C-alpha cells in the first residue's frame, strides 16, 4: 500500500485517508507518476470551497478542467508544490474518492503536458491549437473519468465485500447506470443553434460531455460500442448532429490513449474526428451563418 502516502492530507479522517490510499493502489504508475508528484501535493478538504477558489484564481486562472467538487492549483515550475481543494459540501459517501482521483489524474497529465509545451497558463489561442491543447483537455477529462470510475468502483466493492479480492480475480458489479443527461442536453442545444458559430461553440460542450460519458463506459468495455452497455445511448440523434461514425472514432481514439505517451500517438486521430464533426455542421449551415 502506501502509494501516494507522502501526500499531505488535511481535514480527512483516518478512515478517509485509508480509503484514499486504497484507491491509489488501483491507479497504474504509467497513468499517474505518484512518486514524482506526491511529496509536492497538498490536499485540503474545505468548508469554504467557493471563497478559496476565488482566492487562488487570481494567481492560478482556470485551465479548462475545473469542477464544483474540487479545484486543482497547478504549479508550473519544475519542482513546485501543488494543491487540491476538495469541496466538503459536495461529498456523499465515498464520492471524495472519485473526486480526488480525478484531480490527481489531471495533475499528472498537466505535469507531462507542461514539460512538453511550457507554461500552460500562458498559452495563446493559436499556440493552444497548434499544441493540441483542446484535444488534450478532452482526453484528460476522459482519462480522469475512466480511472476515477475504476478506483471508486473497486474501493466500493471492497467496502462491501472485505479486504480480499475475488477468488477468480474478476470483480463483478450490480446493474450500472450511465448518466447521459449532459450529452442529450448538449445535443438539444446544438439542434437549436441559429448560426454555425453558435453550433461550433455548442459542439465543444458536447465533446466535453461525451468525454465524461465515454470515460464512465471505458471502465467496463474495451471497444467503442456504447450501445452494448447503454441502451439509452442516443445514436440516432448523434448521427443527425455530428455523425455516429465520427463520434465512435472519437471514442475509439480516447480508448487507445491509455496514458500520456499513447495520447501523443492519438492526438491527430482525435483532431480528425473533431474536424469531421465540424464538417457536418458546415453542411447544416452551408452559407457559413
LINSUL-V13105 format. One record per residue. N is the residue number from 1. RES is the residue in one letter. OMEGA is omega in radians with two decimals (* if undefined). Layout:
BEGIN
N_RES_OMEGA ; N_RES_OMEGA
END
This chain:
BEGIN
1_X_3.03 ; 2_X_2.92 ; 3_X_3.10 ; 4_X_-3.07 ; 5_X_3.11 ; 6_X_3.06 ; 7_X_3.10 ; 8_X_-3.13 ; 9_X_-3.13 ; 10_X_3.08 ; 11_X_3.01 ; 12_X_3.11 ; 13_X_3.09 ; 14_X_3.11 ; 15_X_3.11 ; 16_X_3.12 ; 17_X_3.11 ; 18_X_3.13 ; 19_X_3.09 ; 20_X_3.12 ; 21_X_3.09 ; 22_X_-3.11 ; 23_X_-3.11 ; 24_X_3.06 ; 25_X_-3.12 ; 26_X_3.09 ; 27_X_-3.09 ; 28_X_3.14 ; 29_X_-3.13 ; 30_X_3.12 ; 31_X_3.09 ; 32_X_3.14 ; 33_X_-3.13 ; 34_X_-3.14 ; 35_X_-3.11 ; 36_X_-2.97 ; 37_X_-2.89 ; 38_X_-3.09 ; 39_X_-3.10 ; 40_X_-3.06 ; 41_X_3.09 ; 42_X_-3.13 ; 43_X_-3.04 ; 44_X_2.97 ; 45_X_-2.99 ; 46_X_3.03 ; 47_X_-3.10 ; 48_X_-2.98 ; 49_X_-3.07 ; 50_X_3.13 ; 51_X_-3.12 ; 52_X_3.08 ; 53_X_3.11 ; 54_X_3.14 ; 55_X_-3.09 ; 56_X_-3.11 ; 57_X_3.12 ; 58_X_-3.10 ; 59_X_-3.13 ; 60_X_-3.09 ; 61_X_3.14 ; 62_X_-3.12 ; 63_X_3.14 ; 64_X_-3.13 ; 65_X_-3.04 ; 66_X_3.09 ; 67_X_3.12 ; 68_X_-3.10 ; 69_X_-3.10 ; 70_X_3.13 ; 71_X_3.07 ; 72_X_3.03 ; 73_X_-2.99 ; 74_X_3.11 ; 75_X_-3.03 ; 76_X_-3.14 ; 77_X_-2.97 ; 78_X_-3.10 ; 79_X_-3.11 ; 80_X_3.14 ; 81_X_-3.13 ; 82_X_3.09 ; 83_X_3.02 ; 84_X_3.07 ; 85_X_3.13 ; 86_X_-3.11 ; 87_X_-3.10 ; 88_X_-3.09 ; 89_X_-3.11 ; 90_X_-3.06 ; 91_X_3.00 ; 92_X_-3.14 ; 93_X_-3.13 ; 94_X_-3.09 ; 95_X_3.13 ; 96_X_3.09 ; 97_X_3.14 ; 98_X_-3.10 ; 99_X_-3.06 ; 100_X_3.12 ; 101_X_3.08 ; 102_X_-3.10 ; 103_X_3.11 ; 104_X_3.07 ; 105_X_3.08 ; 106_X_3.13 ; 107_X_3.12 ; 108_X_-3.13 ; 109_X_3.14 ; 110_X_3.13 ; 111_X_3.12 ; 112_X_-3.12 ; 113_X_-3.12 ; 114_X_3.09 ; 115_X_-3.09 ; 116_X_-2.93 ; 117_X_3.12 ; 118_X_-3.02 ; 119_X_-3.07 ; 120_X_3.13 ; 121_X_-3.08 ; 122_X_-3.14 ; 123_X_3.00 ; 124_X_-3.08 ; 125_X_-3.12 ; 126_X_3.12 ; 127_X_3.11 ; 128_X_3.09 ; 129_X_-3.13 ; 130_X_-3.10 ; 131_X_3.10 ; 132_X_-3.09 ; 133_X_-3.08 ; 134_X_3.02 ; 135_X_3.09 ; 136_X_3.13 ; 137_X_3.12 ; 138_X_3.12 ; 139_X_-3.12 ; 140_X_3.06 ; 141_X_3.13 ; 142_X_-3.08 ; 143_X_3.12 ; 144_X_3.13 ; 145_X_3.13 ; 146_X_-3.07 ; 147_X_3.14 ; 148_X_3.08 ; 149_X_3.09 ; 150_X_-3.09 ; 151_X_-3.13 ; 152_X_-3.11 ; 153_X_-3.09 ; 154_X_3.06 ; 155_X_3.12 ; 156_X_3.12 ; 157_X_-3.12 ; 158_X_3.09 ; 159_X_-3.11 ; 160_X_-2.95 ; 161_X_3.10 ; 162_X_-3.02 ; 163_X_-3.01 ; 164_X_3.06 ; 165_X_3.11 ; 166_X_-3.09 ; 167_X_-3.13 ; 168_X_3.12 ; 169_X_-3.07 ; 170_X_3.07 ; 171_X_3.07 ; 172_X_-3.05 ; 173_X_3.05 ; 174_X_-3.13 ; 175_X_-3.05 ; 176_X_3.05 ; 177_X_3.13 ; 178_X_-3.10 ; 179_X_3.14 ; 180_X_-3.09 ; 181_X_-3.13 ; 182_X_3.11 ; 183_X_-3.11 ; 184_X_3.10 ; 185_X_3.12 ; 186_X_3.09 ; 187_X_3.11 ; 188_X_3.11 ; 189_X_3.11 ; 190_X_3.14 ; 191_X_-3.11 ; 192_X_-3.09 ; 193_X_-3.09 ; 194_X_-3.11 ; 195_X_3.09 ; 196_X_3.14 ; 197_X_3.12 ; 198_X_3.12 ; 199_X_3.14 ; 200_X_3.09 ; 201_X_3.10 ; 202_X_3.11 ; 203_X_-3.12 ; 204_X_3.01 ; 205_X_3.10 ; 206_X_-3.12 ; 207_X_3.08 ; 208_X_-3.14 ; 209_X_3.10 ; 210_X_3.14 ; 211_X_3.11 ; 212_X_-3.13 ; 213_X_3.13 ; 214_X_3.10 ; 215_X_3.08 ; 216_X_-3.12 ; 217_X_-2.97 ; 218_X_3.05 ; 219_X_-3.03 ; 220_X_-3.13 ; 221_X_-3.09 ; 222_X_-3.13 ; 223_X_-3.11 ; 224_X_-3.11 ; 225_X_-3.04 ; 226_X_-3.11 ; 227_X_3.12 ; 228_X_-3.12 ; 229_X_-3.01 ; 230_X_-3.11 ; 231_X_3.07 ; 232_X_3.12 ; 233_X_-3.00 ; 234_X_-3.04 ; 235_X_-3.09 ; 236_X_-3.14 ; 237_X_3.08 ; 238_X_3.11 ; 239_X_-3.11 ; 240_X_-3.01 ; 241_X_-3.09 ; 242_X_-3.11 ; 243_X_-3.09 ; 244_X_3.14 ; 245_X_3.10 ; 246_X_-3.13 ; 247_X_-3.14 ; 248_X_3.05 ; 249_X_3.07 ; 250_X_3.13 ; 251_X_-3.13 ; 252_X_3.09 ; 253_X_3.09 ; 254_X_3.13 ; 255_X_-3.12 ; 256_X_-3.10 ; 257_X_-3.02 ; 258_X_3.08 ; 259_X_-3.05 ; 260_X_3.11 ; 261_X_3.13 ; 262_X_3.00 ; 263_X_3.10 ; 264_X_3.14 ; 265_X_-3.04 ; 266_X_-2.99 ; 267_X_3.10 ; 268_X_3.11 ; 269_X_3.11 ; 270_X_3.12 ; 271_X_3.12 ; 272_X_3.12 ; 273_X_3.12 ; 274_X_3.14 ; 275_X_3.10 ; 276_X_3.06 ; 277_X_3.11 ; 278_X_3.12 ; 279_X_3.10 ; 280_X_3.07 ; 281_X_3.11 ; 282_X_3.12 ; 283_X_3.14 ; 284_X_-3.14 ; 285_X_-3.03 ; 286_X_3.14 ; 287_X_-3.12 ; 288_X_-3.14 ; 289_X_*
END
